[in-house]
């Protein structure tokens, strides 16, 4: 899957240095996999939230949520924002 707006990931890694490795791991899993449906995502990221094309991914051992827009047909995930949230 192609991940766009990766600059938001880099900004979050600077802003939340303790989460750097967890954020990088999430990015690697998403960018090195093909997800063709919400079910495919849930099999890998069981604790994600969302539906349709908007998904929020909790980052393990942090309070961060990665907000994304995902188009399964074109295999593109857009990182909308990364911010603290409730898991």
ROTILUM-47376 format. One record per residue: x, y, z of N, C-alpha, C in turn; residue in one letter; residue number from 0. Coordinates in steps of 0.1 Angstrom, whole numbers, plus 2048, in hexadecimal, padded with zeros to 3 digits. Layout:
N
<n_xx:X, n_yy:Y, n_zz:Z, ca_xx:X, ca_yy:Y, ca_zz:Z, c_xx:X, c_yy:Y, c_zz:Z, resn:a, resi:NUM>
...
END
This chain:
87
<n_xx:809, n_yy:7F4, n_zz:800, ca_xx:800, ca_yy:800, ca_zz:800, c_xx:809, c_yy:80C, c_zz:800, resn:x, resi:0>
<n_xx:806, n_yy:816, n_zz:7F8, ca_xx:80D, ca_yy:822, ca_zz:7F7, c_xx:808, c_yy:82C, c_zz:803, resn:x, resi:1>
<n_xx:811, n_yy:831, n_zz:80B, ca_xx:80E, ca_yy:83A, ca_zz:816, c_xx:812, c_yy:848, c_zz:812, resn:x, resi:2>
<n_xx:809, n_yy:851, n_zz:812, ca_xx:80C, ca_yy:85F, ca_zz:80F, c_xx:80B, c_yy:868, c_zz:81B, resn:x, resi:3>
<n_xx:811, n_yy:873, n_zz:81A, ca_xx:812, ca_yy:87D, ca_zz:825, c_xx:81B, c_yy:877, c_zz:830, resn:x, resi:4>
<n_xx:825, n_yy:870, n_zz:82D, ca_xx:82F, ca_yy:86B, ca_zz:836, c_xx:835, c_yy:875, c_zz:83E, resn:x, resi:5>
<n_xx:835, n_yy:882, n_zz:839, ca_xx:83B, ca_yy:88D, ca_zz:841, c_xx:834, c_yy:88E, c_zz:84F, resn:x, resi:6>
<n_xx:827, n_yy:88B, n_zz:84F, ca_xx:820, ca_yy:88B, ca_zz:85C, c_xx:826, c_yy:881, c_zz:866, resn:x, resi:7>
<n_xx:82A, n_yy:875, n_zz:861, ca_xx:830, ca_yy:86B, ca_zz:869, c_xx:83D, c_yy:870, c_zz:86E, resn:x, resi:8>
<n_xx:845, n_yy:876, n_zz:866, ca_xx:852, ca_yy:87B, ca_zz:86A, c_xx:851, c_yy:886, c_zz:875, resn:x, resi:9>
<n_xx:847, n_yy:88F, n_zz:873, ca_xx:844, ca_yy:899, ca_zz:87D, c_xx:840, c_yy:893, c_zz:88A, resn:x, resi:10>
<n_xx:838, n_yy:889, n_zz:88A, ca_xx:833, ca_yy:882, ca_zz:896, c_xx:83F, c_yy:87B, c_zz:89D, resn:x, resi:11>
<n_xx:848, n_yy:876, n_zz:896, ca_xx:853, ca_yy:86F, ca_zz:89C, c_xx:85C, c_yy:879, c_zz:8A3, resn:x, resi:12>
<n_xx:85D, n_yy:885, n_zz:89E, ca_xx:865, ca_yy:890, ca_zz:8A4, c_xx:85D, c_yy:895, c_zz:8B1, resn:x, resi:13>
<n_xx:850, n_yy:897, n_zz:8AF, ca_xx:848, ca_yy:89C, ca_zz:8BA, c_xx:847, c_yy:892, c_zz:8C6, resn:x, resi:14>
<n_xx:846, n_yy:885, n_zz:8C2, ca_xx:844, ca_yy:87A, ca_zz:8CC, c_xx:850, c_yy:870, c_zz:8CB, resn:x, resi:15>
<n_xx:85C, n_yy:874, n_zz:8CF, ca_xx:867, ca_yy:86B, ca_zz:8CD, c_xx:866, c_yy:85D, c_zz:8D3, resn:x, resi:16>
<n_xx:85F, n_yy:85C, n_zz:8DE, ca_xx:85D, ca_yy:84F, ca_zz:8E4, c_xx:855, c_yy:845, c_zz:8DC, resn:x, resi:17>
<n_xx:84E, n_yy:84B, n_zz:8D2, ca_xx:845, ca_yy:843, ca_zz:8CA, c_xx:84C, c_yy:840, c_zz:8BC, resn:x, resi:18>
<n_xx:858, n_yy:845, n_zz:8BA, ca_xx:85E, ca_yy:844, ca_zz:8AD, c_xx:85E, c_yy:836, c_zz:8A7, resn:x, resi:19>
<n_xx:863, n_yy:82C, n_zz:8AF, ca_xx:863, ca_yy:81E, ca_zz:8A9, c_xx:856, c_yy:818, c_zz:8A7, resn:x, resi:20>
<n_xx:84C, n_yy:81C, n_zz:8AF, ca_xx:83E, ca_yy:816, ca_zz:8AD, c_xx:838, c_yy:81C, c_zz:8A1, resn:x, resi:21>
<n_xx:83A, n_yy:829, n_zz:89F, ca_xx:834, ca_yy:830, ca_zz:893, c_xx:83B, c_yy:82A, c_zz:887, resn:x, resi:22>
<n_xx:848, n_yy:828, n_zz:887, ca_xx:84F, ca_yy:823, ca_zz:87C, c_xx:84B, c_yy:815, c_zz:879, resn:x, resi:23>
<n_xx:848, n_yy:80D, n_zz:883, ca_xx:843, ca_yy:7FF, ca_zz:881, c_xx:836, c_yy:7FF, c_zz:87A, resn:x, resi:24>
<n_xx:82D, n_yy:808, n_zz:87F, ca_xx:81F, ca_yy:809, ca_zz:878, c_xx:821, c_yy:80C, c_zz:86A, resn:x, resi:25>
<n_xx:829, n_yy:816, n_zz:867, ca_xx:82B, ca_yy:81B, ca_zz:859, c_xx:831, c_yy:80F, c_zz:850, resn:x, resi:26>
<n_xx:83A, n_yy:808, n_zz:855, ca_xx:840, ca_yy:7FD, ca_zz:84E, c_xx:836, c_yy:7F2, c_zz:84B, resn:x, resi:27>
<n_xx:82E, n_yy:7EF, n_zz:855, ca_xx:823, ca_yy:7E4, ca_zz:852, c_xx:81A, c_yy:7E9, c_zz:847, resn:x, resi:28>
<n_xx:815, n_yy:7F5, n_zz:849, ca_xx:80B, ca_yy:7FA, ca_zz:83F, c_xx:811, c_yy:7FC, c_zz:831, resn:x, resi:29>
<n_xx:81D, n_yy:801, n_zz:830, ca_xx:823, ca_yy:803, ca_zz:823, c_xx:828, c_yy:7F7, c_zz:81C, resn:x, resi:30>
<n_xx:82B, n_yy:7EC, n_zz:824, ca_xx:830, ca_yy:7E0, ca_zz:81E, c_xx:825, c_yy:7D5, c_zz:81C, resn:x, resi:31>
<n_xx:819, n_yy:7D9, n_zz:81D, ca_xx:80E, ca_yy:7CF, ca_zz:81C, c_xx:803, c_yy:7D5, c_zz:812, resn:x, resi:32>
<n_xx:7FB, n_yy:7CB, n_zz:80E, ca_xx:7F0, ca_yy:7CF, ca_zz:805, c_xx:7E3, c_yy:7CB, c_zz:80D, resn:x, resi:33>
<n_xx:7DB, n_yy:7D5, n_zz:80F, ca_xx:7CE, ca_yy:7D4, ca_zz:816, c_xx:7C3, c_yy:7D7, c_zz:80C, resn:x, resi:34>
<n_xx:7BA, n_yy:7CD, n_zz:80A, ca_xx:7B0, ca_yy:7CF, ca_zz:7FF, c_xx:7A2, c_yy:7D2, c_zz:805, resn:x, resi:35>
<n_xx:7A1, n_yy:7D1, n_zz:813, ca_xx:795, ca_yy:7D4, ca_zz:819, c_xx:797, c_yy:7D7, c_zz:828, resn:x, resi:36>
<n_xx:78C, n_yy:7DC, n_zz:82E, ca_xx:78D, ca_yy:7DF, ca_zz:83C, c_xx:790, c_yy:7D3, c_zz:844, resn:x, resi:37>
<n_xx:78B, n_yy:7C8, n_zz:840, ca_xx:78D, ca_yy:7BB, ca_zz:847, c_xx:79C, c_yy:7B8, c_zz:847, resn:x, resi:38>
<n_xx:7A3, n_yy:7BA, n_zz:83B, ca_xx:7B1, ca_yy:7B8, ca_zz:83A, c_xx:7B9, c_yy:7C0, c_zz:845, resn:x, resi:39>
<n_xx:7B5, n_yy:7CD, n_zz:846, ca_xx:7BB, ca_yy:7D6, ca_zz:850, c_xx:7B9, c_yy:7D0, c_zz:85E, resn:x, resi:40>
<n_xx:7AD, n_yy:7CC, n_zz:861, ca_xx:7A9, ca_yy:7C8, ca_zz:86E, c_xx:7B1, c_yy:7BB, c_zz:872, resn:x, resi:41>
<n_xx:7B4, n_yy:7B3, n_zz:868, ca_xx:7BC, ca_yy:7A6, ca_zz:86B, c_xx:7CA, c_yy:7AA, c_zz:870, resn:x, resi:42>
<n_xx:7CF, n_yy:7B5, n_zz:86B, ca_xx:7DD, ca_yy:7B9, ca_zz:86F, c_xx:7DC, c_yy:7C3, c_zz:87A, resn:x, resi:43>
<n_xx:7D3, n_yy:7CD, n_zz:87A, ca_xx:7D2, ca_yy:7D7, ca_zz:884, c_xx:7C4, c_yy:7D5, c_zz:88B, resn:x, resi:44>
<n_xx:7C3, n_yy:7CC, n_zz:894, ca_xx:7B6, ca_yy:7C8, ca_zz:89A, c_xx:7B0, c_yy:7D3, c_zz:8A2, resn:x, resi:45>
<n_xx:7B9, n_yy:7DD, n_zz:8A7, ca_xx:7B3, ca_yy:7E7, ca_zz:8B0, c_xx:7B1, c_yy:7F4, c_zz:8A9, resn:x, resi:46>
<n_xx:7B1, n_yy:7F4, n_zz:89C, ca_xx:7AE, ca_yy:801, ca_zz:894, c_xx:79F, c_yy:804, c_zz:895, resn:x, resi:47>
<n_xx:79C, n_yy:810, n_zz:892, ca_xx:78E, ca_yy:815, ca_zz:892, c_xx:78B, c_yy:81C, c_zz:885, resn:x, resi:48>
<n_xx:77E, n_yy:81C, n_zz:882, ca_xx:77A, ca_yy:823, ca_zz:876, c_xx:772, c_yy:81A, c_zz:86C, resn:x, resi:49>
<n_xx:76E, n_yy:820, n_zz:861, ca_xx:767, ca_yy:819, ca_zz:857, c_xx:767, c_yy:821, c_zz:84A, resn:x, resi:50>
<n_xx:762, n_yy:81B, n_zz:83F, ca_xx:761, ca_yy:822, ca_zz:832, c_xx:76F, c_yy:825, c_zz:82D, resn:x, resi:51>
<n_xx:775, n_yy:830, n_zz:830, ca_xx:782, ca_yy:833, ca_zz:82B, c_xx:78B, c_yy:83A, c_zz:836, resn:x, resi:52>
<n_xx:785, n_yy:83D, n_zz:841, ca_xx:78B, ca_yy:844, ca_zz:84C, c_xx:78F, c_yy:83A, c_zz:857, resn:x, resi:53>
<n_xx:79C, n_yy:839, n_zz:85A, ca_xx:7A0, ca_yy:830, ca_zz:865, c_xx:7AA, c_yy:837, c_zz:86E, resn:x, resi:54>
<n_xx:7A9, n_yy:833, n_zz:87B, ca_xx:7B2, ca_yy:837, ca_zz:885, c_xx:7B9, c_yy:82B, c_zz:88B, resn:x, resi:55>
<n_xx:7C6, n_yy:82C, n_zz:88C, ca_xx:7CE, ca_yy:821, ca_zz:891, c_xx:7D5, c_yy:825, c_zz:89E, resn:x, resi:56>
<n_xx:7D2, n_yy:81F, n_zz:8A9, ca_xx:7D9, ca_yy:821, ca_zz:8B5, c_xx:7E8, c_yy:81C, c_zz:8B4, resn:x, resi:57>
<n_xx:7F1, n_yy:823, n_zz:8B8, ca_xx:7FF, ca_yy:81F, ca_zz:8B8, c_xx:802, c_yy:819, c_zz:8C6, resn:x, resi:58>
<n_xx:807, n_yy:80C, n_zz:8C6, ca_xx:80A, ca_yy:805, ca_zz:8D2, c_xx:813, c_yy:80D, c_zz:8DC, resn:x, resi:59>
<n_xx:810, n_yy:80B, n_zz:8E8, ca_xx:818, ca_yy:811, ca_zz:8F3, c_xx:819, c_yy:820, c_zz:8F3, resn:x, resi:60>
<n_xx:80F, n_yy:827, n_zz:8EC, ca_xx:80E, ca_yy:835, ca_zz:8EC, c_xx:7FF, c_yy:839, c_zz:8ED, resn:x, resi:61>
<n_xx:7FD, n_yy:846, n_zz:8ED, ca_xx:7EF, ca_yy:84B, ca_zz:8EC, c_xx:7EC, c_yy:850, c_zz:8DE, resn:x, resi:62>
<n_xx:7F5, n_yy:84E, n_zz:8D5, ca_xx:7F3, ca_yy:853, ca_zz:8C7, c_xx:7E9, c_yy:84C, c_zz:8BF, resn:x, resi:63>
<n_xx:7E2, n_yy:853, n_zz:8B6, ca_xx:7DA, ca_yy:84D, ca_zz:8AC, c_xx:7DE, c_yy:853, c_zz:89F, resn:x, resi:64>
<n_xx:7E0, n_yy:84A, n_zz:895, ca_xx:7E3, ca_yy:84E, ca_zz:887, c_xx:7D5, c_yy:84F, c_zz:880, resn:x, resi:65>
<n_xx:7D1, n_yy:85A, n_zz:87B, ca_xx:7C5, ca_yy:85C, ca_zz:874, c_xx:7C8, c_yy:85B, c_zz:865, resn:x, resi:66>
<n_xx:7C1, n_yy:852, n_zz:85E, ca_xx:7C4, ca_yy:850, ca_zz:850, c_xx:7B8, c_yy:850, c_zz:847, resn:x, resi:67>
<n_xx:7BA, n_yy:852, n_zz:83B, ca_xx:7B0, ca_yy:850, ca_zz:830, c_xx:7B5, c_yy:845, c_zz:827, resn:x, resi:68>
<n_xx:7AE, n_yy:83B, n_zz:825, ca_xx:7B3, ca_yy:82F, ca_zz:81D, c_xx:7AA, c_yy:82C, c_zz:812, resn:x, resi:69>
<n_xx:7B0, n_yy:82B, n_zz:806, ca_xx:7A9, ca_yy:827, ca_zz:7FA, c_xx:7AF, c_yy:819, c_zz:7F6, resn:x, resi:70>
<n_xx:7A7, n_yy:80F, n_zz:7F9, ca_xx:7AB, ca_yy:801, ca_zz:7F6, c_xx:7AD, c_yy:7FE, c_zz:7E7, resn:x, resi:71>
<n_xx:7A5, n_yy:804, n_zz:7DF, ca_xx:7A5, ca_yy:801, ca_zz:7D1, c_xx:7B2, c_yy:806, c_zz:7CB, resn:x, resi:72>
<n_xx:7B7, n_yy:812, n_zz:7CF, ca_xx:7C3, ca_yy:818, ca_zz:7CA, c_xx:7CF, c_yy:815, c_zz:7D2, resn:x, resi:73>
<n_xx:7CD, n_yy:80E, n_zz:7DE, ca_xx:7D8, ca_yy:80A, ca_zz:7E7, c_xx:7DF, c_yy:816, c_zz:7EC, resn:x, resi:74>
<n_xx:7D8, n_yy:820, n_zz:7F0, ca_xx:7DE, ca_yy:82C, ca_zz:7F5, c_xx:7D9, c_yy:82F, c_zz:803, resn:x, resi:75>
<n_xx:7E2, n_yy:832, n_zz:80D, ca_xx:7DF, ca_yy:836, ca_zz:81A, c_xx:7E4, c_yy:844, c_zz:81C, resn:x, resi:76>
<n_xx:7DC, n_yy:84D, n_zz:820, ca_xx:7E0, ca_yy:85B, ca_zz:823, c_xx:7E0, c_yy:85D, c_zz:832, resn:x, resi:77>
<n_xx:7EB, n_yy:862, n_zz:837, ca_xx:7EC, ca_yy:865, ca_zz:845, c_xx:7E6, c_yy:873, c_zz:847, resn:x, resi:78>
<n_xx:7DB, n_yy:874, n_zz:84D, ca_xx:7D4, ca_yy:880, ca_zz:84F, c_xx:7DA, c_yy:888, c_zz:85B, resn:x, resi:79>
<n_xx:7DC, n_yy:881, n_zz:866, ca_xx:7E3, ca_yy:887, ca_zz:872, c_xx:7E6, c_yy:87C, c_zz:87C, resn:x, resi:80>
<n_xx:7EF, n_yy:880, n_zz:885, ca_xx:7F3, ca_yy:877, ca_zz:890, c_xx:7F3, c_yy:880, c_zz:89C, resn:x, resi:81>
<n_xx:7EA, n_yy:87B, n_zz:8A6, ca_xx:7E9, ca_yy:883, ca_zz:8B2, c_xx:7E5, c_yy:87A, c_zz:8BD, resn:x, resi:82>
<n_xx:7E6, n_yy:87F, n_zz:8CA, ca_xx:7E2, ca_yy:877, ca_zz:8D5, c_xx:7D3, c_yy:875, c_zz:8D5, resn:x, resi:83>
<n_xx:7CE, n_yy:86A, n_zz:8DA, ca_xx:7C0, ca_yy:867, ca_zz:8DA, c_xx:7BD, c_yy:85C, c_zz:8E4, resn:x, resi:84>
<n_xx:7B1, n_yy:858, n_zz:8E5, ca_xx:7AC, ca_yy:84E, ca_zz:8EE, c_xx:7AD, c_yy:840, c_zz:8E7, resn:x, resi:85>
<n_xx:7B2, n_yy:837, n_zz:8ED, ca_xx:7B3, ca_yy:829, ca_zz:8E7, c_xx:7A7, c_yy:822, c_zz:8EB, resn:x, resi:86>
END
